[in-house]
């Protein structure tokens, strides 16, 4: 089997407004999200089997599509989609990291391989291995549905608005809530305290300022929350990237676990963070890692070091959501729920959108990623 073509599509899908029960505008330290551009990638083969991948936009849809179709496609065309590891190692470009552009192609190759072998991707990765996931029994036929617990995510809101989301997350079966932060550390503390109070401490919280705090502010956040009797699941990337010694000092000065995210996007950084004693949790992402193969390598590093692992969310539609579900349930090391905002999309481009039930999403059991792109929706949301 050989790859014959790689084609990329840009789509734009709206996020449900807060007033309608959604999360838009999803306010972060860097801006606000009300809709999102995504890049979908289809890889075709000479045996008529096609696979799909998905990634976020880099700089612009045009730049991302051109890089994939004119840069990555010529390298992988004519090669076997089964050779995901060797394909990944072919992509060497001086002065830049092209892993992120390869990631969607690599995921599409896994989709093809699964379809060809008639196996879901998580079985190809080793089977149902990750702790912290859910097996829900179906009483009528005594079988089990396999599902992955996910973390509910919400942007920067007022304390009272945040209370509503905390209550909603708890009532809908979530065990973890992640909120953005970083514009004002005192408001960040106030918001977590309000949500913790609203649910009587029955949710774990992740706090993500996207590098928005100084070291001294991060210390004060950790101390203020501890004084209130609140202990986060982790602070995600509390200070700027490439300051591993400062992260290590912060870890010494706070009882709140530290979970670098953007710092893990750079090759070999995870190993260095572990060696420097600069993290308690690793928050990783398959796109900068170069796909499922890359994230498997990071998971092995974290597991060997005894570091808990979670997967990042980047406003993922159904294709990448499926890839994440397969990865965290088939790769050892993922012990914490992945982030997700899937419940907040107005629509999706797959034929059977996922449903979040009791804070978990079922892992597709069909071959490959187990999702089918709806061609009509693809054209409806496609942007030039």
C-alpha positions in Angstrom: 0.0 0.0 0.0 1.3 3.4 -1.0 0.3 7.0 -0.2 -0.9 8.7 -3.4 -2.2 12.0 -2.3 -2.4 14.4 0.7 -5.1 17.2 0.7 -5.8 19.7 3.4 -9.0 21.6 4.1 -9.6 24.7 6.3 -13.0 24.8 8.2 -14.5 27.3 10.6 -17.0 26.2 13.2 -18.7 28.3 15.9 -18.6 27.7 19.6 -21.9 27.9 21.6 -22.3 31.2 23.5 -22.3 31.4 27.3 -25.9 32.7 27.2 -27.0 29.5 25.4 -25.2 27.1 27.7 -21.8 27.1 26.0 -18.5 28.8 26.8 -18.0 31.5 24.1 -16.4 33.9 24.4 -13.7 31.6 25.8 -11.5 34.3 27.3 -7.8 33.5 27.9 -4.7 35.5 28.8 -4.2 36.0 25.0 -7.6 36.7 23.6 -11.1 35.3 23.3 -12.5 32.4 21.2 -16.0 32.5 19.7 -15.3 30.3 16.7 -12.3 28.4 15.5 -10.4 27.6 12.3 -9.3 24.0 12.0 -7.3 22.1 9.4 -8.5 18.7 8.2 -6.1 16.5 6.3 -7.0 13.5 4.1 -4.4 11.0 3.0 -5.3 8.7 0.1 -3.7 5.4 -0.9 -3.5 3.2 -4.0 -5.8 0.6 -2.4 -8.7 3.0 -2.0 -8.4 3.5 1.7 -8.2 7.0 3.0 -7.4 8.4 6.4 -8.1 11.7 8.2 -6.1 13.9 10.6 -6.7 17.3 12.1 -4.6 20.2 13.5 -4.9 23.8 14.5 -4.0 26.7 12.1 -0.4 27.9 12.1 -0.2 31.7 11.2 -3.1 31.3 8.7 -5.1 28.6 6.9 -3.2 29.3 3.7 0.2 28.9 5.3 -0.8 25.7 7.0 -2.4 24.1 3.9 0.5 25.1 1.7 3.1 23.7 4.1 1.2 20.4 4.2 0.4 20.0 0.5 3.6 21.5 -0.9 6.1 20.6 1.8 5.0 17.4 3.6 3.0 15.6 0.8 5.9 15.2 -1.6 8.0 13.6 1.1 5.4 11.0 2.1 3.8 10.3 -1.3 4.8 6.9 -2.6 5.6 5.5 0.9 3.6 3.1 3.0 1.2 4.6 5.6 2.3 1.6 7.8 5.7 3.2 8.2 4.7 6.0 10.6 7.9 5.9 12.6 10.2 6.0 9.5 8.1 8.7 7.9 8.4 10.8 11.0 12.2 10.5 10.9 12.3 11.6 7.2 11.1 15.1 8.0 14.2 17.0 8.7 14.2 20.7 7.8 17.1 22.9 9.0 16.2 25.7 11.4 12.6 24.6 12.0 10.4 22.0 13.6 8.0 20.5 11.0 6.6 17.9 13.4 3.4 19.9 13.9 2.6 19.9 10.2 3.3 16.2 9.9 1.1 15.4 12.9 -2.2 15.4 11.0 -0.7 13.3 8.2 0.7 10.9 10.7 -2.7 10.5 12.5 -4.3 9.9 9.0 -1.8 7.1 8.5 -2.9 5.5 11.8 -6.5 5.8 10.6 -5.6 4.0 7.3 -3.7 1.3 9.1 -6.6 0.6 11.4 -9.0 0.5 8.5 -6.7 -1.9 6.6 -6.3 -4.2 9.6 -10.0 -3.7 10.7 -8.8 -2.7 14.2 -9.4 0.5 16.2 -6.3 2.6 16.7 -6.1 2.1 20.4 -5.8 -1.7 19.9 -2.9 -1.1 17.5 -1.2 1.0 20.2 -1.3 -1.9 22.7 -4.9 -2.1 23.9 -6.8 -0.7 26.8 -3.9 0.3 29.1 -4.4 3.8 30.6 -5.6 4.1 34.2 -8.1 6.8 35.0 -10.5 5.8 32.2 -13.9 4.4 32.5 -15.5 1.0 31.6 -19.2 1.5 31.8 -21.2 -1.8 31.9 -24.3 -2.2 29.7 -26.6 -4.2 31.9 -28.7 -5.7 29.1 -26.0 -7.6 27.3 -23.3 -7.8 30.0 -20.7 -6.1 27.9 -18.7 -3.0 28.6 -18.5 0.4 26.9 -15.1 1.9 27.0 -15.0 5.6 27.7 -12.4 8.2 28.6 -13.1 10.7 31.4 -12.4 14.3 30.3 -11.9 17.6 32.0 -14.5 20.4 31.6 -12.9 23.6 30.4 -14.1 27.2 30.8 -12.5 30.6 30.1 -12.0 33.6 32.3 -15.4 34.7 33.7 -16.6 36.5 36.8 -16.7 34.4 40.0 -20.5 34.3 39.9 -20.5 33.1 36.2 -17.8 30.6 37.0 -20.0 29.2 39.8 -22.6 28.3 37.2 -20.0 26.3 35.2 -18.7 24.5 38.3 -22.2 23.4 39.2 -22.9 22.4 35.6 -19.7 20.3 35.5 -20.5 18.5 38.7 -24.1 17.8 37.8 -22.9 16.4 34.4 -20.5 13.9 35.9 -17.2 15.7 35.5 -14.5 15.2 38.1 -12.1 17.9 36.9 -12.6 21.5 35.8 -9.9 23.6 34.1 -10.2 27.3 33.9 -8.1 29.9 32.1 -6.3 32.6 34.0 -3.4 35.1 33.8 -4.9 38.5 33.5 -5.0 39.2 37.2 -3.8 36.7 39.8 -6.1 38.0 42.5 -9.1 37.5 40.3 -7.9 34.0 39.4 -7.8 33.0 43.1 -11.2 34.5 43.7 -12.7 32.6 40.8 -11.3 29.2 42.0 -12.4 29.9 45.6 -15.9 30.7 44.3 -16.1 27.5 42.2 -14.7 25.3 45.0 -17.3 26.8 47.4 -20.1 26.2 44.8 -19.4 22.4 44.6 -18.3 21.9 48.2 -14.9 20.8 47.1 -16.2 17.9 45.0 -14.3 19.0 41.8 -10.6 19.0 41.2 -9.3 22.2 39.5 -6.7 23.0 36.9 -5.6 26.6 36.6 -4.0 27.7 33.3 -2.6 31.3 32.9 -0.8 30.5 29.7 2.5 31.9 31.0 0.6 34.9 32.3 2.0 35.1 35.8 5.4 36.3 37.1 7.2 33.9 39.4 6.2 36.0 42.5 2.6 36.0 41.4 2.5 32.3 40.9 3.9 31.9 44.4 1.1 34.1 45.8 -1.6 32.2 43.9 -0.4 28.9 45.3 -0.2 30.3 48.9 -3.6 32.0 48.7 -5.3 28.8 47.5 -3.6 26.7 50.1 -4.7 29.2 52.8 -8.3 28.7 51.5 -7.8 24.9 51.8 -7.8 24.4 48.0 -5.2 22.2 46.4 -5.2 22.2 42.6 -4.7 19.2 40.4 -2.0 21.3 38.8 -1.1 24.8 37.7 -0.6 24.7 34.0 2.4 26.6 32.6 2.2 29.3 35.3 5.2 31.3 34.1 6.9 31.8 30.7 8.5 29.0 28.7 12.2 28.3 28.7 12.6 29.2 32.4 13.0 25.7 33.8 15.1 26.9 36.8 12.4 29.3 37.8 9.8 26.5 37.5 11.9 24.4 39.8 12.1 27.2 42.3 8.4 27.7 42.1 7.8 24.0 42.7 9.9 24.3 45.9 7.9 27.3 47.1 4.4 26.1 46.6 2.4 23.0 47.5 0.4 23.3 44.3 1.5 20.8 41.6 3.2 22.3 38.5 2.2 21.1 35.0 4.2 22.6 32.2 2.4 22.6 28.8 3.9 25.0 26.2 7.3 23.9 27.6 6.6 20.4 26.5 6.1 21.4 22.9 9.8 21.6 22.2 11.7 18.3 21.5 13.6 17.0 24.5 12.2 19.6 26.9 10.2 17.1 28.8 13.3 15.1 29.7 15.1 18.3 30.8 12.1 19.4 32.9 12.2 16.1 34.7 15.9 16.3 35.2 15.6 19.9 36.6 12.9 18.9 39.0 10.6 21.5 37.4 7.3 19.6 37.1 4.8 17.4 38.9 2.6 16.8 35.9 3.3 16.8 32.2 0.6 18.3 29.9 1.4 17.2 26.3 -0.1 17.6 22.9 0.2 15.3 19.9 0.3 18.1 17.3 3.7 19.7 18.3 4.9 16.2 19.2 4.4 15.1 15.5 1.3 12.8 16.0 0.5 9.7 17.9 4.0 8.2 17.5 5.6 11.4 19.0 3.1 11.5 21.9 3.9 7.8 22.6 7.6 8.7 23.0 6.7 11.5 25.5 4.4 9.2 27.4 7.2 6.7 27.8 9.5 9.4 29.2 6.9 10.5 31.7 5.9 7.0 32.8 9.5 6.0 33.3 10.0 9.1 35.6 6.7 8.4 37.5 5.2 11.7 36.2 1.4 11.9 35.7 0.4 12.7 32.2 -2.5 14.7 30.7 -3.3 15.6 27.1 -4.0 19.2 26.1 -7.1 20.5 24.2 -6.9 22.9 21.3 -10.6 23.2 20.4 -10.5 19.9 18.7 -13.2 18.7 16.3 -14.2 15.1 16.0 -11.2 13.8 14.1 -8.5 15.0 16.6 -10.8 14.2 19.5 -11.0 10.6 18.2 -7.2 10.6 17.9 -6.8 11.8 21.5 -9.3 9.3 22.8 -7.4 6.4 21.1 -4.0 7.8 22.3 -4.8 8.2 25.9 -6.5 4.8 26.2 -4.0 2.9 24.2 -0.7 4.4 25.3 0.5 3.7 28.9 1.3 6.7 31.0 -1.9 8.8 30.6 -3.2 8.8 34.1 -5.2 12.1 34.2 -8.2 13.0 32.1 -7.5 15.0 28.9 -8.9 18.5 28.6 -12.0 18.9 26.3 -14.3 21.6 25.0 -16.1 19.2 22.7 -19.4 19.8 24.5 -19.3 23.5 23.4 -19.2 23.1 19.6 -22.3 24.2 17.6 -21.6 21.4 15.1 -18.9 19.0 13.9 -17.7 17.7 10.6 -18.1 14.0 11.4 -21.3 12.0 10.7 -21.9 10.9 14.2 -20.6 13.5 16.7 -19.4 12.4 20.1 -21.6 12.7 23.1 -20.2 13.6 26.5 -22.0 11.4 29.1 -21.2 11.5 32.8 -18.1 13.5 32.1 -16.7 10.9 29.6 -16.6 10.2 25.9 -16.8 6.7 24.4 -13.8 5.6 22.5 -14.8 4.6 18.9 -14.7 0.8 18.4 -14.8 0.9 14.6 -11.6 0.4 12.6 -9.1 3.2 12.4 -10.1 6.4 14.3 -13.7 5.2 14.0 -15.1 8.4 12.7 -16.4 9.3 9.2 -16.2 12.8 7.8 -19.5 14.2 6.6 -18.7 15.6 3.2 -21.7 17.9 3.1 -20.6 19.5 6.4 -17.1 19.7 5.2 -18.2 21.9 2.4 -20.6 23.9 4.6 -17.9 24.9 7.0 -15.0 25.1 4.5 -13.2 28.4 4.2 -11.0 29.4 1.3 
